[in-house]
Amino acid sequence: MTVGDKALSEAVKYYTEWVYQVSVIGACVSADEWNAPLFTYLMTKKQFNELKLICNHQGWPPVSRGITFLPRTIKHIITARMGKDDLTWQDCATVLSASLNGV
């Protein structure tokens, strides 16, 4: 695993746990903190080109190369996967990291 992939995995794990603590367990944070972007992932050229092809084929609007993760983005992943697949927040972090790293 490259240094960049490891750092991305650590960030995903950190923020997934934080969102879980705030949204599922109920630890309180201010609305400003909850609505602030957590991090932005910049797709590789290959990932971006593949996504552009899919969007063009489907007639969807153009995409940007960066994906900004907000707390609600990660909360959606956690709640959907916990309910549907009975995954833990740790499992969700692993799946999200793998999808961003192209593993």
C-alpha positions as CSV (number, residue, x, y, z in Angstrom):
1,M,0.0,0.0,0.0
2,T,1.4,3.4,-1.0
3,V,1.8,6.2,1.5
4,G,-1.1,8.1,-0.1
5,D,-3.4,5.1,0.0
6,K,-2.5,4.5,3.6
7,A,-3.2,8.1,4.5
8,L,-6.6,8.0,2.6
9,S,-7.6,4.8,4.4
10,E,-6.7,6.4,7.8
11,A,-8.7,9.5,7.0
12,V,-11.7,7.4,5.9
13,K,-11.5,5.4,9.1
14,Y,-11.1,8.5,11.3
15,Y,-14.1,10.3,9.7
16,T,-16.3,7.2,9.5
17,E,-15.8,6.6,13.2
18,W,-16.5,10.3,13.9
19,V,-19.7,10.3,11.9
20,Y,-20.8,7.1,13.6
21,Q,-20.1,8.6,17.0
22,V,-22.0,11.8,16.2
23,S,-25.0,10.4,14.2
24,V,-25.6,6.9,15.5
25,I,-24.4,7.1,19.2
26,G,-25.6,10.7,19.6
27,A,-22.4,12.6,20.5
28,C,-23.3,16.2,19.9
29,V,-21.5,18.7,17.6
30,S,-22.4,22.1,16.3
31,A,-24.3,22.4,13.1
32,D,-21.4,24.2,11.6
33,E,-19.1,21.3,12.3
34,W,-21.6,18.8,11.1
35,N,-22.1,20.6,7.8
36,A,-18.5,21.3,7.0
37,P,-16.7,19.2,4.4
38,L,-14.5,16.5,5.9
39,F,-12.1,15.9,2.9
40,T,-12.0,15.9,-0.8
41,Y,-10.8,12.9,-2.8
42,L,-9.2,13.6,-6.2
43,M,-9.9,10.8,-8.6
44,T,-7.1,9.3,-10.6
45,K,-7.1,10.1,-14.3
46,K,-8.2,6.5,-15.0
47,Q,-11.1,6.7,-12.5
48,F,-12.2,10.1,-13.8
49,N,-12.1,9.0,-17.5
50,E,-14.2,5.9,-16.6
51,L,-16.7,8.0,-14.8
52,K,-16.9,10.5,-17.6
53,L,-17.7,7.6,-20.1
54,I,-20.5,6.3,-17.9
55,C,-22.0,9.8,-17.5
56,N,-21.8,10.5,-21.2
57,H,-23.3,7.1,-22.0
58,Q,-26.2,7.7,-19.6
59,G,-26.7,11.3,-20.6
60,W,-25.9,12.5,-17.1
61,P,-24.3,16.0,-16.4
62,P,-20.6,16.3,-16.5
63,V,-18.7,15.5,-13.4
64,S,-15.8,17.1,-11.6
65,R,-12.6,15.2,-10.7
66,G,-12.9,15.9,-7.0
67,I,-15.4,14.2,-4.6
68,T,-16.0,16.1,-1.4
69,F,-17.2,14.1,1.5
70,L,-19.6,15.7,4.0
71,P,-20.7,14.1,7.2
72,R,-24.1,13.3,5.6
73,T,-22.3,11.4,2.8
74,I,-20.6,9.0,5.2
75,K,-23.7,8.8,7.4
76,H,-25.7,7.6,4.4
77,I,-23.2,4.9,3.8
78,I,-23.1,3.8,7.4
79,T,-26.9,3.7,7.9
80,A,-27.5,2.0,4.5
81,R,-24.9,-0.7,5.1
82,M,-25.7,-1.2,8.8
83,G,-29.4,-1.7,7.9
84,K,-29.1,-3.7,4.7
85,D,-25.9,-5.7,5.3
86,D,-25.5,-5.5,9.1
87,L,-22.0,-4.0,8.7
88,T,-20.2,-2.2,11.4
89,W,-18.8,1.3,11.0
90,Q,-15.4,-0.4,10.7
91,D,-16.7,-2.5,7.8
92,C,-18.1,0.6,6.1
93,A,-14.7,2.3,6.4
94,T,-13.0,-0.7,4.9
95,V,-15.4,-0.8,1.9
96,L,-15.2,2.9,1.3
97,S,-11.4,2.9,1.5
98,A,-11.2,0.0,-0.9
99,S,-13.6,1.7,-3.4
100,L,-11.5,4.9,-3.4
101,N,-8.2,3.0,-3.7
102,G,-9.5,1.0,-6.6
103,V,-8.9,-2.3,-4.7
